[in-house]
Amino acid sequence: MNLYSNSQSIEERVRSLIAWTFVIDEADVKDDTHFVKDLGADSMDLIELVISVNETFSVELDATHLESMLTTCGLIQTIKTAKETVTN
């Protein structure tokens, strides 16, 4: 799934991925957007999001990371931390 160009930042790519996953306009994805409370995500939506994140960012997140990634900002930070761990 190629939702973005490689020149986009992690933040831009995450917003694109959230918009695609939840079928919303990218402009509606804010830093504090909560996937369950604001977008009505259920457990299957969150699993789909984790799988998409893993494929898009070449990281290995699982259900243990869900609590820290329930908002756009939390997801971005979790991805950055996971990418730092991989490179170190």
C-alpha positions as CSV (number, residue, x, y, z in Angstrom):
1,M,0.0,0.0,0.0
2,N,1.7,3.2,-1.1
3,L,-0.2,6.0,0.6
4,Y,2.6,8.5,0.6
5,S,5.9,9.5,-0.9
6,N,9.2,8.6,0.8
7,S,9.9,12.3,1.3
8,Q,7.0,12.6,3.7
9,S,7.7,12.8,7.4
10,I,6.7,10.1,9.9
11,E,3.9,12.4,11.1
12,E,2.6,12.9,7.6
13,R,2.7,9.2,6.8
14,V,0.9,8.4,10.1
15,R,-1.9,10.9,9.3
16,S,-2.3,9.4,5.8
17,L,-2.4,5.9,7.3
18,I,-5.0,6.8,9.9
19,A,-7.2,8.5,7.3
20,W,-6.9,5.5,5.0
21,T,-7.6,3.0,7.8
22,F,-10.6,4.8,9.3
23,V,-11.9,6.2,5.9
24,I,-11.8,9.8,7.0
25,D,-10.3,13.0,5.6
26,E,-6.7,13.5,6.4
27,A,-7.4,17.0,7.6
28,D,-9.6,15.5,10.3
29,V,-6.7,13.7,11.9
30,K,-5.4,15.8,14.7
31,D,-2.6,15.1,17.2
32,D,-5.1,14.3,19.9
33,T,-7.5,12.2,17.8
34,H,-8.4,9.2,19.9
35,F,-9.0,6.1,17.7
36,V,-11.7,4.6,20.0
37,K,-13.4,7.7,21.4
38,D,-13.2,9.9,18.3
39,L,-13.2,7.4,15.5
40,G,-15.2,4.6,17.0
41,A,-12.4,2.0,16.5
42,D,-13.0,-1.5,17.7
43,S,-10.4,-4.2,18.4
44,M,-10.3,-5.3,14.7
45,D,-9.7,-1.7,13.5
46,L,-6.8,-1.4,16.0
47,I,-5.3,-4.7,14.8
48,E,-5.6,-3.6,11.2
49,L,-3.9,-0.3,12.1
50,V,-1.0,-2.2,13.9
51,I,-0.5,-4.4,10.9
52,S,-0.5,-1.4,8.5
53,V,2.0,0.4,10.8
54,N,4.3,-2.6,10.8
55,E,4.2,-2.9,7.1
56,T,4.5,0.8,6.4
57,F,7.3,1.6,8.8
58,S,9.1,-1.7,9.0
59,V,8.6,-2.0,12.7
60,E,7.3,-4.8,14.9
61,L,4.5,-3.5,17.1
62,D,2.0,-5.8,18.7
63,A,-1.0,-5.7,21.1
64,T,1.3,-4.8,24.0
65,H,1.8,-1.4,22.3
66,L,-1.9,-0.6,21.9
67,E,-2.4,1.4,25.0
68,S,0.4,3.8,24.1
69,M,-0.9,4.2,20.5
70,L,-4.6,5.1,20.9
71,T,-4.1,8.7,19.7
72,T,-2.3,10.1,16.7
73,C,0.5,11.6,18.8
74,G,0.9,8.4,20.8
75,L,1.1,6.3,17.6
76,I,3.7,8.7,16.2
77,Q,5.8,8.5,19.3
78,T,5.5,4.7,19.5
79,I,6.7,4.4,15.9
80,K,9.7,6.7,16.5
81,T,10.7,4.8,19.6
82,A,10.4,1.5,17.7
83,K,12.5,2.8,14.8
84,E,15.1,4.1,17.2
85,T,15.3,0.7,18.9
86,V,15.8,-1.0,15.5
87,T,18.6,1.3,14.5
88,N,20.5,1.0,17.9
